[in-house]
C-alpha cells in the first residue's frame, strides 16, 4: 500500500510544467494577417495595444485591421489616439515611416476614406 502511495506521489510530481508564453511584442498585431480571421486578429491586437499603452505603433497597426474589417469609426479612433501619443513623444524617437502613416491615415479619416487604405485604392490611378 505504501508503495502504491509513493508511486502516485511520484506520478503527480512528474506533471508537465506549462510552456512559457512568448513575450508580447509591439509589432505582433500584423504578424500573419489572414483576412478571413480579422475578428480574432483584432482581439489579439487589442492585447498588444493594452501591453503597450504609450506606443502609437500598435494603434497604427490596429487601424489597418479595423479598416480591412470595414470598421471606419474604430479605425479612425485608433489613428487619432496614436497621433496624440506620437505628439507627446520627442520627434526623433518616432520611426519616420510611422510618422508618415499617422499623418496620411488621419487625413484619410478626416476625408472619410479609410476603406481606401485597406483596398489599395488610397491614391488616384493615372
Biotite code that builds the C-alpha atoms (Angstrom):
import biotite.structure as struc

atoms = struc.array([
    struc.Atom([0.000, 0.000, 0.000], chain_id="A", res_id=1, res_name="UNK", atom_name="CA", element="C"),
    struc.Atom([2.843, 2.371, 0.900], chain_id="A", res_id=2, res_name="UNK", atom_name="CA", element="C"),
    struc.Atom([4.499, 1.556, -2.421], chain_id="A", res_id=3, res_name="UNK", atom_name="CA", element="C"),
    struc.Atom([1.314, 2.462, -4.300], chain_id="A", res_id=4, res_name="UNK", atom_name="CA", element="C"),
    struc.Atom([1.019, 5.756, -2.438], chain_id="A", res_id=5, res_name="UNK", atom_name="CA", element="C"),
    struc.Atom([4.659, 6.528, -3.221], chain_id="A", res_id=6, res_name="UNK", atom_name="CA", element="C"),
    struc.Atom([4.111, 5.699, -6.883], chain_id="A", res_id=7, res_name="UNK", atom_name="CA", element="C"),
    struc.Atom([1.083, 8.013, -7.036], chain_id="A", res_id=8, res_name="UNK", atom_name="CA", element="C"),
    struc.Atom([3.096, 10.809, -5.420], chain_id="A", res_id=9, res_name="UNK", atom_name="CA", element="C"),
    struc.Atom([5.860, 10.299, -7.950], chain_id="A", res_id=10, res_name="UNK", atom_name="CA", element="C"),
    struc.Atom([3.415, 10.339, -10.858], chain_id="A", res_id=11, res_name="UNK", atom_name="CA", element="C"),
    struc.Atom([1.844, 13.544, -9.562], chain_id="A", res_id=12, res_name="UNK", atom_name="CA", element="C"),
    struc.Atom([5.277, 15.160, -9.247], chain_id="A", res_id=13, res_name="UNK", atom_name="CA", element="C"),
    struc.Atom([6.036, 14.475, -12.906], chain_id="A", res_id=14, res_name="UNK", atom_name="CA", element="C"),
    struc.Atom([3.295, 16.715, -14.228], chain_id="A", res_id=15, res_name="UNK", atom_name="CA", element="C"),
    struc.Atom([4.438, 18.836, -17.111], chain_id="A", res_id=16, res_name="UNK", atom_name="CA", element="C"),
    struc.Atom([5.198, 22.464, -16.490], chain_id="A", res_id=17, res_name="UNK", atom_name="CA", element="C"),
    struc.Atom([3.257, 24.836, -18.707], chain_id="A", res_id=18, res_name="UNK", atom_name="CA", element="C"),
    struc.Atom([5.157, 26.048, -21.730], chain_id="A", res_id=19, res_name="UNK", atom_name="CA", element="C"),
    struc.Atom([6.315, 29.597, -21.075], chain_id="A", res_id=20, res_name="UNK", atom_name="CA", element="C"),
    struc.Atom([4.396, 32.131, -23.123], chain_id="A", res_id=21, res_name="UNK", atom_name="CA", element="C"),
    struc.Atom([6.356, 34.278, -25.544], chain_id="A", res_id=22, res_name="UNK", atom_name="CA", element="C"),
    struc.Atom([6.523, 37.919, -24.513], chain_id="A", res_id=23, res_name="UNK", atom_name="CA", element="C"),
    struc.Atom([4.095, 40.162, -26.393], chain_id="A", res_id=24, res_name="UNK", atom_name="CA", element="C"),
    struc.Atom([5.935, 42.441, -28.814], chain_id="A", res_id=25, res_name="UNK", atom_name="CA", element="C"),
    struc.Atom([4.758, 45.808, -30.058], chain_id="A", res_id=26, res_name="UNK", atom_name="CA", element="C"),
    struc.Atom([4.842, 44.591, -33.679], chain_id="A", res_id=27, res_name="UNK", atom_name="CA", element="C"),
    struc.Atom([2.675, 41.492, -33.093], chain_id="A", res_id=28, res_name="UNK", atom_name="CA", element="C"),
    struc.Atom([-0.560, 42.969, -34.489], chain_id="A", res_id=29, res_name="UNK", atom_name="CA", element="C"),
    struc.Atom([0.307, 42.423, -38.137], chain_id="A", res_id=30, res_name="UNK", atom_name="CA", element="C"),
    struc.Atom([2.101, 39.092, -37.808], chain_id="A", res_id=31, res_name="UNK", atom_name="CA", element="C"),
    struc.Atom([0.423, 36.590, -40.141], chain_id="A", res_id=32, res_name="UNK", atom_name="CA", element="C"),
    struc.Atom([-2.610, 38.646, -41.188], chain_id="A", res_id=33, res_name="UNK", atom_name="CA", element="C"),
    struc.Atom([-5.408, 36.452, -42.531], chain_id="A", res_id=34, res_name="UNK", atom_name="CA", element="C"),
    struc.Atom([-8.381, 38.284, -43.986], chain_id="A", res_id=35, res_name="UNK", atom_name="CA", element="C"),
    struc.Atom([-10.797, 35.506, -43.057], chain_id="A", res_id=36, res_name="UNK", atom_name="CA", element="C"),
    struc.Atom([-9.821, 35.826, -39.371], chain_id="A", res_id=37, res_name="UNK", atom_name="CA", element="C"),
    struc.Atom([-9.895, 39.587, -38.867], chain_id="A", res_id=38, res_name="UNK", atom_name="CA", element="C"),
    struc.Atom([-12.062, 39.463, -35.746], chain_id="A", res_id=39, res_name="UNK", atom_name="CA", element="C"),
    struc.Atom([-9.603, 37.160, -33.988], chain_id="A", res_id=40, res_name="UNK", atom_name="CA", element="C"),
    struc.Atom([-6.644, 39.207, -35.198], chain_id="A", res_id=41, res_name="UNK", atom_name="CA", element="C"),
    struc.Atom([-8.212, 42.403, -33.873], chain_id="A", res_id=42, res_name="UNK", atom_name="CA", element="C"),
    struc.Atom([-8.682, 40.685, -30.495], chain_id="A", res_id=43, res_name="UNK", atom_name="CA", element="C"),
    struc.Atom([-5.035, 39.642, -30.492], chain_id="A", res_id=44, res_name="UNK", atom_name="CA", element="C"),
    struc.Atom([-4.055, 43.183, -31.417], chain_id="A", res_id=45, res_name="UNK", atom_name="CA", element="C"),
    struc.Atom([-6.212, 44.516, -28.559], chain_id="A", res_id=46, res_name="UNK", atom_name="CA", element="C"),
    struc.Atom([-3.858, 42.661, -26.195], chain_id="A", res_id=47, res_name="UNK", atom_name="CA", element="C"),
    struc.Atom([-0.824, 44.221, -27.905], chain_id="A", res_id=48, res_name="UNK", atom_name="CA", element="C"),
    struc.Atom([-2.326, 47.711, -27.598], chain_id="A", res_id=49, res_name="UNK", atom_name="CA", element="C"),
    struc.Atom([-3.049, 47.051, -23.903], chain_id="A", res_id=50, res_name="UNK", atom_name="CA", element="C"),
    struc.Atom([0.526, 45.832, -23.345], chain_id="A", res_id=51, res_name="UNK", atom_name="CA", element="C"),
    struc.Atom([1.978, 48.989, -24.935], chain_id="A", res_id=52, res_name="UNK", atom_name="CA", element="C"),
    struc.Atom([-0.395, 51.798, -23.884], chain_id="A", res_id=53, res_name="UNK", atom_name="CA", element="C"),
    struc.Atom([2.023, 54.633, -24.696], chain_id="A", res_id=54, res_name="UNK", atom_name="CA", element="C"),
    struc.Atom([3.288, 53.257, -28.016], chain_id="A", res_id=55, res_name="UNK", atom_name="CA", element="C"),
    struc.Atom([1.471, 54.603, -31.101], chain_id="A", res_id=56, res_name="UNK", atom_name="CA", element="C"),
    struc.Atom([2.703, 51.709, -33.287], chain_id="A", res_id=57, res_name="UNK", atom_name="CA", element="C"),
    struc.Atom([0.206, 49.037, -32.205], chain_id="A", res_id=58, res_name="UNK", atom_name="CA", element="C"),
    struc.Atom([-2.677, 51.513, -32.574], chain_id="A", res_id=59, res_name="UNK", atom_name="CA", element="C"),
    struc.Atom([-1.461, 52.305, -36.087], chain_id="A", res_id=60, res_name="UNK", atom_name="CA", element="C"),
    struc.Atom([-1.419, 48.572, -36.849], chain_id="A", res_id=61, res_name="UNK", atom_name="CA", element="C"),
    struc.Atom([-4.878, 48.010, -35.378], chain_id="A", res_id=62, res_name="UNK", atom_name="CA", element="C"),
    struc.Atom([-6.134, 50.894, -37.549], chain_id="A", res_id=63, res_name="UNK", atom_name="CA", element="C"),
    struc.Atom([-5.262, 48.779, -40.584], chain_id="A", res_id=64, res_name="UNK", atom_name="CA", element="C"),
    struc.Atom([-7.052, 45.704, -39.215], chain_id="A", res_id=65, res_name="UNK", atom_name="CA", element="C"),
    struc.Atom([-10.174, 47.751, -38.408], chain_id="A", res_id=66, res_name="UNK", atom_name="CA", element="C"),
    struc.Atom([-10.041, 49.302, -41.890], chain_id="A", res_id=67, res_name="UNK", atom_name="CA", element="C"),
    struc.Atom([-9.820, 45.894, -43.519], chain_id="A", res_id=68, res_name="UNK", atom_name="CA", element="C"),
    struc.Atom([-12.798, 44.776, -41.410], chain_id="A", res_id=69, res_name="UNK", atom_name="CA", element="C"),
    struc.Atom([-14.787, 47.825, -42.580], chain_id="A", res_id=70, res_name="UNK", atom_name="CA", element="C"),
    struc.Atom([-14.986, 49.430, -39.138], chain_id="A", res_id=71, res_name="UNK", atom_name="CA", element="C"),
    struc.Atom([-14.082, 53.006, -40.033], chain_id="A", res_id=72, res_name="UNK", atom_name="CA", element="C"),
    struc.Atom([-15.095, 54.521, -36.683], chain_id="A", res_id=73, res_name="UNK", atom_name="CA", element="C"),
    struc.Atom([-12.806, 52.192, -34.709], chain_id="A", res_id=74, res_name="UNK", atom_name="CA", element="C"),
    struc.Atom([-10.005, 52.651, -37.247], chain_id="A", res_id=75, res_name="UNK", atom_name="CA", element="C"),
    struc.Atom([-10.159, 56.429, -37.011], chain_id="A", res_id=76, res_name="UNK", atom_name="CA", element="C"),
    struc.Atom([-10.406, 56.364, -33.213], chain_id="A", res_id=77, res_name="UNK", atom_name="CA", element="C"),
    struc.Atom([-7.202, 54.289, -33.144], chain_id="A", res_id=78, res_name="UNK", atom_name="CA", element="C"),
    struc.Atom([-5.313, 56.537, -35.525], chain_id="A", res_id=79, res_name="UNK", atom_name="CA", element="C"),
    struc.Atom([-6.357, 59.683, -33.673], chain_id="A", res_id=80, res_name="UNK", atom_name="CA", element="C"),
    struc.Atom([-5.219, 58.154, -30.388], chain_id="A", res_id=81, res_name="UNK", atom_name="CA", element="C"),
    struc.Atom([-1.950, 57.031, -31.993], chain_id="A", res_id=82, res_name="UNK", atom_name="CA", element="C"),
    struc.Atom([-1.335, 60.537, -33.357], chain_id="A", res_id=83, res_name="UNK", atom_name="CA", element="C"),
    struc.Atom([-1.952, 62.048, -29.910], chain_id="A", res_id=84, res_name="UNK", atom_name="CA", element="C"),
    struc.Atom([0.554, 59.619, -28.374], chain_id="A", res_id=85, res_name="UNK", atom_name="CA", element="C"),
    struc.Atom([3.055, 60.430, -31.120], chain_id="A", res_id=86, res_name="UNK", atom_name="CA", element="C"),
    struc.Atom([2.739, 64.162, -30.443], chain_id="A", res_id=87, res_name="UNK", atom_name="CA", element="C"),
    struc.Atom([3.664, 63.540, -26.806], chain_id="A", res_id=88, res_name="UNK", atom_name="CA", element="C"),
    struc.Atom([6.968, 61.937, -27.816], chain_id="A", res_id=89, res_name="UNK", atom_name="CA", element="C"),
    struc.Atom([10.187, 63.528, -28.997], chain_id="A", res_id=90, res_name="UNK", atom_name="CA", element="C"),
    struc.Atom([10.093, 63.690, -32.817], chain_id="A", res_id=91, res_name="UNK", atom_name="CA", element="C"),
    struc.Atom([13.446, 61.925, -33.113], chain_id="A", res_id=92, res_name="UNK", atom_name="CA", element="C"),
    struc.Atom([12.115, 58.952, -31.120], chain_id="A", res_id=93, res_name="UNK", atom_name="CA", element="C"),
    struc.Atom([9.478, 58.071, -33.743], chain_id="A", res_id=94, res_name="UNK", atom_name="CA", element="C"),
    struc.Atom([10.151, 55.981, -36.792], chain_id="A", res_id=95, res_name="UNK", atom_name="CA", element="C"),
    struc.Atom([9.797, 58.238, -39.882], chain_id="A", res_id=96, res_name="UNK", atom_name="CA", element="C"),
    struc.Atom([7.521, 55.684, -41.584], chain_id="A", res_id=97, res_name="UNK", atom_name="CA", element="C"),
    struc.Atom([5.205, 55.645, -38.561], chain_id="A", res_id=98, res_name="UNK", atom_name="CA", element="C"),
    struc.Atom([5.073, 59.436, -38.605], chain_id="A", res_id=99, res_name="UNK", atom_name="CA", element="C"),
    struc.Atom([4.122, 59.346, -42.301], chain_id="A", res_id=100, res_name="UNK", atom_name="CA", element="C"),
    struc.Atom([1.497, 56.621, -41.741], chain_id="A", res_id=101, res_name="UNK", atom_name="CA", element="C"),
    struc.Atom([-0.145, 58.586, -38.937], chain_id="A", res_id=102, res_name="UNK", atom_name="CA", element="C"),
    struc.Atom([-0.310, 61.772, -40.974], chain_id="A", res_id=103, res_name="UNK", atom_name="CA", element="C"),
    struc.Atom([-1.735, 60.054, -44.066], chain_id="A", res_id=104, res_name="UNK", atom_name="CA", element="C"),
    struc.Atom([-4.239, 57.947, -42.153], chain_id="A", res_id=105, res_name="UNK", atom_name="CA", element="C"),
    struc.Atom([-5.509, 60.892, -40.109], chain_id="A", res_id=106, res_name="UNK", atom_name="CA", element="C"),
    struc.Atom([-6.039, 62.779, -43.357], chain_id="A", res_id=107, res_name="UNK", atom_name="CA", element="C"),
    struc.Atom([-7.956, 59.827, -44.794], chain_id="A", res_id=108, res_name="UNK", atom_name="CA", element="C"),
    struc.Atom([-10.145, 59.722, -41.682], chain_id="A", res_id=109, res_name="UNK", atom_name="CA", element="C"),
    struc.Atom([-10.894, 63.444, -41.977], chain_id="A", res_id=110, res_name="UNK", atom_name="CA", element="C"),
    struc.Atom([-11.884, 62.861, -45.601], chain_id="A", res_id=111, res_name="UNK", atom_name="CA", element="C"),
    struc.Atom([-13.853, 59.699, -44.795], chain_id="A", res_id=112, res_name="UNK", atom_name="CA", element="C"),
    struc.Atom([-11.644, 57.446, -46.943], chain_id="A", res_id=113, res_name="UNK", atom_name="CA", element="C"),
    struc.Atom([-10.434, 54.723, -44.556], chain_id="A", res_id=114, res_name="UNK", atom_name="CA", element="C"),
    struc.Atom([-11.652, 51.952, -46.892], chain_id="A", res_id=115, res_name="UNK", atom_name="CA", element="C"),
    struc.Atom([-9.161, 53.173, -49.477], chain_id="A", res_id=116, res_name="UNK", atom_name="CA", element="C"),
    struc.Atom([-6.237, 52.247, -47.214], chain_id="A", res_id=117, res_name="UNK", atom_name="CA", element="C"),
    struc.Atom([-7.245, 48.604, -46.900], chain_id="A", res_id=118, res_name="UNK", atom_name="CA", element="C"),
    struc.Atom([-8.161, 48.177, -50.554], chain_id="A", res_id=119, res_name="UNK", atom_name="CA", element="C"),
    struc.Atom([-5.017, 49.608, -52.128], chain_id="A", res_id=120, res_name="UNK", atom_name="CA", element="C"),
    struc.Atom([-7.035, 52.485, -53.620], chain_id="A", res_id=121, res_name="UNK", atom_name="CA", element="C"),
    struc.Atom([-5.593, 55.250, -51.466], chain_id="A", res_id=122, res_name="UNK", atom_name="CA", element="C"),
    struc.Atom([-4.098, 57.015, -54.458], chain_id="A", res_id=123, res_name="UNK", atom_name="CA", element="C"),
    struc.Atom([-5.798, 58.040, -57.702], chain_id="A", res_id=124, res_name="UNK", atom_name="CA", element="C"),
    struc.Atom([-4.889, 55.877, -60.663], chain_id="A", res_id=125, res_name="UNK", atom_name="CA", element="C"),
    struc.Atom([-3.467, 57.566, -63.785], chain_id="A", res_id=126, res_name="UNK", atom_name="CA", element="C"),
])
